[in-house]
Amino acid sequence: MSETKVAVVVGVGPGLGSAVAHRFAREGFAVGLMARNIDKISQFQKDIEANGGKALAVACDVSDPASVNNAFEQVKSQLNAPEVLVYNAGAFTMAGILELTPQQFEANWKVNCFGAFLTVQQVLPAMVERSRGTILLTGATAATRGGARFAALAVGKFGLRALAQSLAREFGSQGIHVAHIIIDGIINTPRVQAMVSNRDAHTLVSPNAIAETYWQLYKQDTTAWTLELDLRPAVEKF
């Protein structure tokens, strides 16, 4: 009997994170669910298990190396070493340069970039040993251009994109597929629906559609890997 493959989704919420987790669970993956609030993600574990899947909810503060190490040790001991890592954690404080506090700027950077570095270090050794693995990093339009009052987000997302490029060039030849996905639009989540209830769904990015793209990235043949792609609704101006 072949061992169950493990996918870890870091930054699980009611939008993209849970959609990706469910997508991989439907394909037989055991899924590690990570977020700061264990109470919120425990329900996602129950949902996956109710559909016949296997999942493990683990509290994780991606800005804290000790917390990240502890979370991944739980996944490795209770599930297995991850075959797939999806880094979906994000933070954004909209403010001008003179309005941002050093603490806010650092906190945003740690979630958007530093946390990805920490989680990647947790999964790479086993991936290299197996000569296979997939690392998917959720980016944003801010990864390609900084905007006024968007510095706290853009700096971290620029860094995340650079991390993806560096990882791909260092580990691609060892069988590790790294992809950076630029989400150029507003993801259709319950929170967004409450904020813009009059906005048509076709103008928002579907979490399930993004999750399907993530699955297809995982399934790509080694002769035709994607390093970066951008996703947006058909009506989005760009």
N, C-alpha and C positions, 0 to 999 in steps of 0.2 A: 504494500500500500504506500503510495507516495505521500510525503508530508504535506500538510496544509500550508499554503503560502500565506504570508502576513503582509498586510498593508497598514501603515500608520498614517493617520491624518491628523496633523497638528493645526489647531485652530478650528475646532468643530463648533458650528453654530447651526441655526435653523435654515441656513441658506446653502451656500456652496459646500461647506464642510460636510454636512450631513448627506447631501446629494452624492458626493464622491464616495463617502463611506458606504452608502447603500449600493452604489453601482459596483464597487469591488466585492462587497459581500454577496451580491447576487451571482457573482462568478466563482464563488466558493472560497474567497479569501477570508481568513480571520482578520478582523479589523481592530487596530488599536485606535482609540478615540482620545484625543488630548485637548484640554482647554484648562483655563484657570479654575473654572467653577465646576467641580465634580458633580454637583446636584443637577445642573442643567444637562450635562452630557450623559448622565446615567440613563435618562429617558431615551436617548438615541441608542444606547446599548440594548435597552429593552425592546425598542422597535425592531432592531435588526434581528434579535433573537426570536421575536414573535413571528418573523418571516422565515425562520429556519436557519438563520445565519449565526455566526459566532463573532462576538465583539467583546472588547474590554475597555471600559472607561477609566481613564487615569488623569488625575490632576497634574497640571504642568504649567509652571511659570517659565515661559521661554526666555525671559531676561535673566534667569538665575541658573548658572551652570549646575549647581547641586540638584535643583529641582528637575532639570532636564535629564540628568544622569539617573536620578531615582525613577523617573517615569519610564525611561527606556529599559532600565533593569527589570521593571515589572513586566513590561511587554515581552522581553526576551525570555524571562523565566516562566511566564504563564502562557505565552503563545509560541513565539519563536523569533529568531532574528528576522527583521523586516526585509522583504523582497522589494517593497515599494515604500517610498516616503513622499508624502504630499505635504508641503509646507504652505499652509493657508492662513497663518496668523497675520494679523495686521492691526495697526494703530494709526490714528490720524487726529492731530490737533490742528484745526484751521486757525492760523494766526499769522500776523506779519512778523518779520524778523525782530523788530523792536518790541513786540508784544510777547513773544515766546520766552519762557523761562529756560534756563539751562537744564532744569530737571525735566521739563516737558520735551525738549529737543532730544535729550538723551533717552528718555523713555520710548519715544517714537522710533528712534533708530534701533534700539535694542530689540523691539518686537519685529520691526520690518526687515532687519538684516542680521543682527547679531544672533538672534534666536535660530535663524536658518543655519548659520555657521555651526552653532552648538548641536543642532539635531543631525546635521549631515555628518558630523564627527562620530555620532553614535551609531550610524548605520553603515558607514563606508567599510570598516574592517571586514565584516561578514560578507558584504557585497563583493569586495575584492577577492576574498577567499573563494567565493562561489563563481567568480568571473561573470556575474550578472547582477543586475539591479536597476531600478528606475527611481529617479529623483525628479519630482515635479514641483516647481516653485511658482506660486501664484503672484503674478506681478500686476502692474497697473499702468495706465497711460503716463502717470508721473514718473515711471522708470525711464522714459525717453525725453521728457521735457519738464523742467520745473516751472511752476506758475506762481504768480503773486499769491501770498498767504498759504502756499502749499509746500513750503520748504521742509517742514517737519516730516511730511510724507515722502517728498521727492528724494531727499537725501538717502533715506533708507531703501527706497525702491530702486534707485540708481545702484546702490550697493548690492542689492539682491540680484540685479541683472548681471553685475560684474562677477558676483560669486558664481552664478550659473555658467557664465562663459569660462571662468577659470576652472571650475569643476569639470566641465565637458572636455576641455583640452587636456586636463591632467588624467582623467579617469575613463574617458570614452574608449580608448584603445584597450582598456581592461574589462570591457563589457558593461560599463555603467552608463546608462542613458540618462542624460540630464536635459531637462527642457524647462524653459522659462515662458510662462503663458501670460501675455498682456491682456488684461480684461479692460477693454475700452468701452465702458458703459456702466450703467447702474444695475447691479444684480437684483433680480426680483425676489425679495425676501419679505417675510411678514412685517418687519419693521418698515421697510420701504413702502409697502402697500398702505400702511397706516399713515405714513407721511405724505404720500402723493396718491391718494385713493382715486383721483380722477384721471390718472395717467394710464393709457392703454398698455396692456401687457406686452404687445409687440414692440414697444419702444424700450423695454427692459431686457436684460440678459437673463435667460432661463437657467437656473442652477442645474437642472437636469441635463440641459443641452451642453453646458460646460463640462459636467461630469462625464458625459458620453465622449467628449473630446479627450478628456484625461485618460479614459479607458483606451481609446484608440491610440494615444501616444504610447501607452504601455505596450500595446500589441504590435507596434511598428517593427518591421523587419530590420535587422542590424545593418542591412545594406542601404537603408533609406531612413535615417533618424532625423527628427526635427529637433533643432536647438531652441528655436524661438518661434512663436506664432502669436497673432493677436486676434481677439474675438470681439465682435460688436454686433448689435442689431443691424438689420439691413437699412434701417432709417437713420442710423447714427451718422452725424456729420463728422468728418475727419479729414 
